[in-house]
Amino acid sequence: MTQPINLLHLADIHIGMENYGRLDVPSGLNSRVVDFLRRMSQAIDLALEQDVDICLFAGDAYKNQRPNPTFQREFSRRIKRLADHDVPVILLVGNHDMATADRAASSLDIFGVLDVPGVIVADREEVHQITCRRGQPLQVATVPYPQRSRLLAHDTFKNMTLDDLDLALGEIMHQNLTDLAAEVMERPDIPAVLTAHLSVSEAKQGSEQSVMIGRDIVVLKSLLANPAWDYVALGHIHKHQELNNGQHPPIVYPGSLERIDFGEEGERKGFVMVELERGRAQWAFKPVDARPFITIRIDVTTADDPMTQILDELEAHGVDGAVVRVIIKATEAQEPILDDKPIRQALRSASFVASVVRDIERAQRHRLGGAAAEELTPQQVLELYLDSKATPDKRRAELLRYAEAIFRDE
């Protein structure tokens, strides 16, 4: 009897993200780049400990399609660790990996050109027949990120509007997914996995929207919830989630391995391990030690000694090694005594202080003479404003004269 397949599913590493980082002296890299590389190493370490048989990387290795040689070297070192343990690796091309021009090389193509043993670069829709580490057969259907430029290379689509292109691309993807499912069913006794880099209906978006290139084609979940698949391994959305409500097949985004910004502050980060057989996929999310992002909100509007309260509250928060931002709500009268220097000193154990923001509660200024703003004409509002600024009479008359002409034209 064939042994179950231990499958590693990870995605969206985005090596090259440098926001909220500084120089890491031992490596010479940005500290945030080091974070992302460490999380990738941790995922591979844990997978090897669990006798991984195959790795599906569901796209977006780098921040962009032109990674520098150091980033390429570090990513390759980690992929080679899997290959050295006879673990086949499928590298799916995501939107950040691919070039914008049709036929230009993706950032992952070098693995295919060098014919790295055990590593497959999946840059088109097709079914791969894989022999896993312990000899188990597996069918893997690959769907890279759907790219409009592939359509624009054909005369049929050149004069289409963007909406029509989206519709055409959606129809092509529908047909491709249907064809892939039919192909794997020609060998019904062999487990089959679909891996795709795309947005699926009903998925919850995260901060990937801030790093996304272009706008997305959204695929209906029903297209993926096909019994031809034993597991659907997705990439592209950074928030970990399973979309098929526990039914077969599991449709899973592992999420990204590291936080990109404060929009991911409360999200768990990690990868997925799957125990796979034909008709059964038991999966588990494996968290990694992603760097914490912490927002500290402090309200001192009623405090007699705002700075003491701020420093006491900062001391009560565990910020060691975190990326931190502080938002202080204070009154206008308290603003002059707020001092950033001791605040930043109190946060010295943090990895990075992103910002110290002052949310000042401004005293309402009674410039409208008791009238509601919506009841006043633009001319009256301007007159009240000039009065509040003690504008000299001559200057006031001049400004009102110019304004009258503008209001009349409006």
C-alpha positions, 0 to 999 in steps of 0.5 A, a space after each residue: 500500500 502506498 504511504 501517505 504523502 507529506 506535503 509542504 505548502 507555502 507561499 508569498 515570501 516576498 524576499 526584498 521587502 525592506 519597510 520597517 527595517 535597518 542594516 543587519 550588520 552580520 549579514 549586510 542585509 536589511 533586517 526585514 530581508 533577514 526576517 523573511 529569509 529566517 521564516 523561510 528557513 524555519 518552515 523548511 526546517 520544520 518540514 524536514 523534521 516531519 519527513 516532507 515528501 514534496 514542496 509546493 511553493 504557490 508563488 511570489 518568491 520576491 518583492 518584484 520580478 527583478 531581485 538582486 543577486 543576493 536575494 536570489 542566492 539566499 532563496 536558492 540556498 533554501 530551495 537547494 536544502 529541500 532538493 538535497 533531501 530528495 524532496 521535489 519542489 514545484 515553484 509556481 510563478 506568482 504576479 510578483 515573480 513574472 515579467 510584465 512583458 509577454 515572453 520575458 523571463 520570470 524571476 524563477 526561470 533560472 531554476 528551469 534553465 539550469 535544470 536544477 534536479 528535483 525543481 520544477 518551475 511552473 509558468 503555465 497551466 499543465 499537469 505534472 506527474 511527480 514521484 515524491 521523496 518516498 516513491 509515491 506518485 502524485 499529480 500536480 496541476 499548476 495555474 500561475 497568476 493570470 496575466 492580461 499581457 498574455 492575451 494582449 499578445 494575440 490580435 484577437 484581444 488587442 482592441 478589447 477594453 479592460 473589462 472585456 479582457 477581464 471577462 475573456 481571461 475569466 472564461 479562459 481560466 474557467 476552461 483551463 481549470 475544467 481541462 486540468 480536472 478532466 486530465 487528472 481524472 484519467 488517472 483516478 487512483 493517483 492523488 491530485 493537487 491543484 496549486 494556483 496563484 490567484 484571488 478566489 471569491 469569498 477569500 478575505 483580503 489582507 495587506 497584499 492589496 498594498 503590494 499587489 501589481 494591477 487589479 485581480 481576476 477573481 475565480 469562483 470558489 465553485 471552480 476549485 471545489 472539484 472532487 477531482 482534487 484532493 487538495 487545493 494549494 493557493 497563493 497570493 492572499 496573505 491571510 491564512 484561510 480555508 475556503 471550503 468550510 471543512 469539506 473536500 477538497 480543502 481550499 487553502 491559503 497558507 498566508 505569508 510567512 512574515 508580516 508586511 505592515 500593520 494591516 497584518 498585525 493580528 494575523 498568524 503567519 506560517 505554512 501548511 503541512 498536508 497528509 495526502 492520499 487519494 480522497 483524503 487530505 488532512 492539513 494543519 497550519 504551522 505557525 512561524 516566529 514572525 516578527 510582531 507588529 504592535 500598535 500602542 494607543 494611549 489616551 492622556 486627555 484626562 491625565 494630570 501628568 501625561 508624560 508619566 502616564 505615557 511612559 508607564 503604559 509603554 513600560 507595561 507593554 512587551 515590545 522586545 523585538 517588535 515593530 511598534 507604532 504609538 498613537 497618543 490621544 491628547 488635548 491641545 493644551 497638553 501638546 507642548 509637553 509631549 516629548 518624543 525623546 523619552 518615548 523613543 527611549 522607552 521603546 529602545 528594546 523594539 526592533 523598529 519604531 515606525 512612528 509616534 503619532 499625536 492625535 490632538 483633540 483640538 478645542 472647537 473655535 467659535 468662528 461662526 457666531 452660532 450659525 451652522 456652517 451649512 447655513 452660511 454662504 461661501 462669502 460669509 464663511 470667508 468673512 468670518 475666517 478673515 475676521 478670526 485672523 484679524 486681517 487688516 481692513 484694506 487687505 480684507 477688502 481686497 481679498 473679498 473683492 477677488 473672492 466675489 469674482 470667483 464665487 460669481 464664476 462658480 
